[in-house]
Amino acid sequence: MGIDNQIYDRLGDGWWDETNPLNTLNGSFTPGRFRYFRDVLRRLELDPAGLLAADIGCGGGFLAEEFAQLGCRVVGLDPSEVSVRTARGHAESSGLRVGYAVAMGERLPLADGSVDIAYCCDVLEHVSDLDRVIDETARVLKPGGLYLFDTINRTRLSKLLVIKLLQDWQPTRVVDSELHSWALFITPAELAECLCRHGLRLAEITGLGPRANKASLLSNFTRARRGRISFGELSRLMDVGQVDSTAVSYLGYALKTA
Ligand SMILES: C[S@@+](CC[C@H](N)C(=O)[O-])C[C@H]1O[C@@H](n2cnc3c(N)ncnc32)[C@H](O)[C@@H]1O
């Protein structure tokens, strides 16, 4: 079976609901990834206030809201209409200004060289045409613009953990659906090559993953599956953040060459 991107329409009205499986991406994933992105901004001495940031594959807007709170002018783009509606509604009810539109990463409704920061989080392994998405991203970024990303590596370990444990194995899987396809996972070398082909210079890659111990992870996935803890709680208990190994997931940044 192929990857099921329709799930973001089926479940996309509940991104912010802790009992919704999509909320697993929030609890510790959002803060874990955002901590790293803020650190990149700090190291690059980039003041985010007023910068235009494009959240490509924004889902329910978890990271779009973080960047908006940092002072960026954020535009969140996603092919899932339901997700975009949810993201827009949540930002409005939180008093945050975020622009949202239904769009694919392969065809961004943004002018050439108009964006200061673009980011794709947990999205690149969902797209059917990675080259096209990176090409579009490079097109809309200003020279010197910053590209932030996280994605899943294609290794034996990611097959075991992300495909077998979280997707195939009934007692621990998050949803009864093909959230991911192992064939679409991207090795850091493949991503580096693809970025380079489109004028984005990879500056750094580092591991992203749960820092909780393995036994507790397994038991918490089972508890979430049985409804004993929410997916929001599951995510917090995973304590996702920067780790040494890039064998399962990684995050990093690239800069558009001038
Ligand atoms: C796992 S979710 C990540 C959502 C969000 N970036 C986050 O980290 O909270 C993957 C998202 O990618 C979106 N997506 C799927 N195919 C896409 C494409 N071709 N271009 C842009 N986004 C896409 C889905 O609709 C979904 O919202």
The ligand as an ORCA input file, in Angstrom:
! r2SCAN-3c Opt
* xyz 0 1
  C       3.492     14.798      9.361
  S       2.652     16.196      8.837
  C       3.698     17.511      9.414
  C       2.943     18.777      9.717
  C       3.763     19.929     10.273
  N       4.845     20.288      9.387
  C       4.304     19.613     11.651
  O       5.464     19.239     11.733
  O       3.566     19.751     12.623
  C       2.943     16.176      7.104
  C       2.246     17.300      6.389
  O       2.738     17.353      5.047
  C       1.665     17.697      4.219
  N       1.990     17.306      2.837
  C       1.804     16.123      2.209
  N       2.214     16.200      0.931
  C       2.674     17.459      0.741
  C       3.204     18.172     -0.383
  N       3.367     17.581     -1.558
  N       3.549     19.463     -0.198
  C       3.410     20.066      0.998
  N       2.908     19.444      2.089
  C       2.531     18.164      1.961
  C       0.479     16.934      4.815
  O      -0.769     17.436      4.364
  C       0.732     17.136      6.299
  O       0.095     18.259      6.807
*
